[in-house]
Amino acid sequence: MSRSGRTDDAMRPVVLERGVVRQAEGSCLCAFGNTRVLCAVSVEEGVPGWRKGSGEGWITSEYAMLPRATRTRSPRERSQLGGRTQEIQRLIGRSVRAMLDDFRFGEVTLRVDCDVIDADGGTRTAAITGAAVAVIDAFDWLVGRGKLAASPVKRRVAAVSVGVVDGTPFLDLDYDEDVRAAVDMNVVMSSEGRFVEVQGTGEHGTFDRSELDSLLSMAVAGIGTLDQMQRTALGVR
């Protein structure tokens, strides 16, 4: 059993609540246990300068942590984004762009904002899982208003963390488990069962091939659970 009372291969309680931001074209509040991330998608006319004239759209993301999302107040990143923030928002962007095969939906930008309300480990994985739902709703908003004939979304994406804590592999690490993890990994997968990104680090040790395979298998099972929850939230089979 993990310290929180879960078995080592169990997710924390997961919540996906759509439509929580009234004026956003798509939104989802995603909770993994005590971690809560608000994901909102804004549809904007136009694309970045390097993409103008292509007839193609774009999806980008921003990530932020509210000052009291953490145990002690963290300052707002007003003038310059920290390296961790930049890394996470790029990961979110890459992940949600993997939901499409192409960007032939006109020169429109979907801007995904992921704001951490409460941080207890796994903020980037919760952000990706919630952002995928919000992006689907934003494209459906475009279809519903006749701006697109059909949604370009081909697949969903979801993400989860795995790690080795006190010699035992665990799924979906909370903060206390994460800071003690000898190995920490974040895995992003598509609803087609293909990997989008795998980030693995020996934080306080190393790992061999068998441990890597074990962690990946645990992550695949966890993402399967998340995919089913996305289906339920979206009302699709």
N, C-alpha and C positions, 0 to 999 in steps of 0.2 A: 504494500500500500504506500502511496505517496504521503507526504506530510499533511496534505489537505484532506486525506481520507479517500481519495480516488485510487482506483487501481492504476498501475503504471501505464496502461494502454487506453485510459479513459479521458475524453475531453472534459473540460469544465462545462458547466451549463452554458449553452449557447442561445443567444437571442438575436433575431434579425427582424427589426421593425421598420417597415417601409413608410415613406411619406411623412416623416417626422418634421421636415422643414417645409412649411406650407408654400413658400414662394420659389423653392428650387424645382427645376425640371425633373430631378430625380434625387431621392435621398433615402438613407438607411442608417439606423442606429444599430451598430453591431456590438454585442457584448460577448466576451469570452470570460466567464466568471465575473470577477470584479473589474476587469478591463472593459472600458466602454469607449467606442470611437464613433463620432458622428461624421458620416460621409454624405456630402451634398454635391450634386453635379449642376453646373451652370452651362447652358447652351449659349454660345456667343457667335455672332456673325463675324466672319473673317477668320484668317489663319495667320500664323507667324510669317514674317516677311520672307523667309527662305522657302515658304510653301505657296506664296501667292502666285496666281495664274496657272496652278497645276490642276485646278478643279477638284482637288482632294481636301478632305478635312483632316483634323488632328485631335488627339486626346492627350491631355497633360494633367499633371497632378501637383498638389501642394499638401504638405503635412505639417502639423504643428501640435504642440503639446500645451494645454492650458497651464498657467502657472501653478495651480494647486491640484493638478492631475497626479502629482508625485507627493511623497511623504513630507518633503519640505519644499517650500516654494522655489520654483525654477524661474529665472527671469525670462521675459519675452524676447524673442530674437528679432528685434526691430530693425537694426541697421545691417546685420549680416547673418546669414544662416550658418549654423554650425555644421560641421562635416557629417555628423550623424543624421541630422535633418535632411540634408541634401541627398545622402545615400538612400534614405527611406523613401523620400518622395520620388526619386528616380525609379526605385524598385516598384512602387505602386504604379507609376506610369507605364513601365514596361509590361507589368502584369495585365493591366486592363487593356492595353493595346493588343495583347495576345488573344483577346476575345474576338478580334476581327481578322479576316483574311486580307482585306485591303481597306483603303480609306476613301473609296469612291462614293462619298455621300455629300459632296459639295463642299465649298469652302466655309465650313463651320467648325468651331472649336468646342469641344466638351472639356470643361475645366473641373477637375475632381478635387474637392477640398476635403481632407481628412483631418479632423480635429480630435485629439485625445482628451476626453473628459475625465477619465479615471484610468490611471496606469498601474497595472499589476502584472506586467509581463505579457509579451505577445502583442504589443500595440501594432506592429507592422503587419502581422498576419491577420489580425482582426480588421485592420484598415483595408487590406486587399479583399477580404471576404465580403465586407460590407460595400466597398466601392463597386464590386462587380454587379451587385443587385441594383445599386443606384444608377449605374451606367445603362443597364438594361431598361430601367424605367425612363431614363432621359431619351433614349432612342425611341421608345414607344411613344413618348410625348411628341416627338417630331413626326412620327407616323400618324398619330391621332390628329394632328393639325395639318395634315396634307403636305408637309414639307419633305417627307420621304415616302416612297412607295412601299418600302419594306425595311425593317430593321437590318442593319449590316452585321448584327451580333451572330456569330456562328457557334459560340461555346461560352460557358461560364468559366471563371477561375476562382480558386480558393486557396488558402494558405494556412499552414500550421507550423508550430515549432516542435522540435524533438531535442532531447539531450540526454547526457549521461550524468546522473547525480548520485554521488556516493556509490559508484559502480553499477548503478541500475539504469537502464534506458527508460525515459519517461516521455509521454506525449503531452503537448500543450503546457509548457512550463509556466508557472506563475512566477512572480518576482523573486520570492525567496528561493525557489528551485533554480531559477536562471542564474542568480549570482553565485550559486554553489556549483554550477554545472562544470564538469571537466571538459565536456564536449557540448557545443551548442550549434543547432542547425535550424534553418528556416527553409521550408519547402513550399513551392508554389506549383500547382498542377491545374490542368484544364479538366473540364467535365468529360473530355474524351479519354482521360486517363494518361495524358502525356505531361511530361515535366516542362514547366515554363522556366523555373529557376531553382537552383539548389545552392544555399549558402551554408557551408559547414566549416566550423573552426574548432580546433583544439584549444580551448581557453586556458585550461590548466593541465593539459596532458595531450596525448596523442590517441589515435584510434586506428584500428586495422580494418581490413576489408570486410570481415564478418560483422564487425560492429556497425560499419557503414550500412551494410545490407539490412541489418536488423532495424536500424533507425529509419531507413527509407521505407521499409515495409510498414513500420508503425505509422509513419507520416501518411503513406498511401491510404491506410485504413481510416485515419482521422479525417483526411480530406474527403473520403467517401461519405463520411457522416455529414460533413459540412455541405457537400454538394446536395445531399438529400434535403437538408434544411433549407438551402437556397431554393430548391424546387418547390418545397412546401410554401415558403414565403411568397414566391412568385406565382404560385398556383398553376404550375406546369407539371406534367408527368415525367 
